[in-house]
Amino acid sequence: MRDVLVTISKRVRDAVRALPPSFDRGLELYTGADGSPTSNIDKFAEDVILECVEGMDLPLNVLSEEAGLVDRGMDRTLVIDPIDGTHNCILGIPVYSVSLAVGTASLNDIDAAVVRNLVNDDLYVAERGKGATLNGCSLKVRKANPQTCSALVYMGRHAATETMKVVKRAARVRAMGCASLEMCMVAQGKFDAYYMNCDLYEKSIRVVDIAGSALVLREAGGEIIDLQGGRLDMPLDLNARSNFLAYGDVRAKEVLL
């Protein structure tokens, strides 16, 4: 299945790169299944993936933030975020990706995942129990130094007040606007953790955003937990939302929570 996901991610990459400058990426078309506006670039990338699923006759349902659940009568589901970091993509900020993952019922049974950076073509691949790779090289999280802990933090308008406490505990903080790549950066050892805490449930993370990167992080030796400290699990359902902390080394968790 991993090779299939890699192929689909390539097709999205190639299709997005081939778009003419006149293509209005930010044009809002309608409200998607998750309740947020669907932009032209989201719909374009989603259509590429759905065409792959049909054309390759894959034995999978599809769950996407735009189309919702495409029930094809299968036991397993392809969980997709066609463009993660949509706003970055629209503005030309080079931090956005396509995220693909396959599972049965929840985040914790995802068994294959691919996250592709659509700008620099970095390819993160993971299979449950078989580890994670970046461009074919093994991925491992780094050991955290409590004195120099660096974190990626959600800092949007719905960031909970507790967020600033986390910011002040870290030595360095960044916000990239692309959850899948931010979690992969933790898996890669560029950062110690990624923290998201929204004061509005509807703005918290969805399973489509992190299904792929959660497996990449876990297979690289890290973990993702809810803010009560339990291992994060989410049903494959667009209505489910959660705040979370993703970390590489448990010492980062101890500093930030």
Secondary structure, 3 states (H helix, E strand, C coil): CHHHHHHHHHHHHHHHHCCCCCCCCCCEEEECCCCCEEEHHHHHHHHHHHHHHHHCCCCEEEEECCCEEECCCCCEEEEEEEEECHHHHHHCCCCCEEEEEEECCEHHHCCEEEEEECCCCCEEEEECCCEEEECCEECCCCCCCCCCCEEEECCCCCECCCHHHHHHHCCEEECCCCHHHHHHHHHHCCCCEEEECECCHHHCECHHHHHHHHHHHHHCCCEEECCCCCECCCECCCCCCECEEEECCHHHHHHHC
